């Protein structure tokens, strides 16, 4: 099985690119969202560390945001609890898809949390800064302070780009993305 890790800035279109490969995708953001809604164990662990913010189940995303924005150390507390569970979910995903030729890992902190393997093929999704800013603002729940906090716990984009075997320039058109993906797949299959 070939594991492809998708890297890039927040709002660069990693999920958009991942979905266009046509192979099973492990989307960590989606899994985190499910944990907040359905996992009582995660609630209890977060409640123990951040009782002022995480005090009702299902966990409200705005409470998580409030916790992150109020204190720099809170994001690390949340990540340490949530990523252990995400790692387990990813292992289940890989087990379930072990017979697939390729799987796509759409995990924002893939390198930072050392979730990647040496053999993983890393693809960096590059987008123009102004396109990223526009897309983030269009999301509706845009919060520049929050994005700044998340960027502060991530490796520099230049480092991620250097670590990647391939770069996809994302102009948010399916046609260009599919062409780039086709070229990458030709090289790795």
Secondary structure, DSSP 8 states (H G I E B T S, - for coil): -EEEEEEE-TTS-HHHHHHTT-SEEEEHHHHHHHHHHH-HHHHHHHHHH-TTT--SSS--HHHHHHHHHH-HHHHHHHHHHHHHHHHHHHHHHHHHTTTSSEEEEE-TTTTTTT---TT-EEEEEE--HHHHHHHHHHTSS--HHHHHHHHHTS--HHHHHHH-SEEEE--S-HHHHHHHHHHHHHHH-
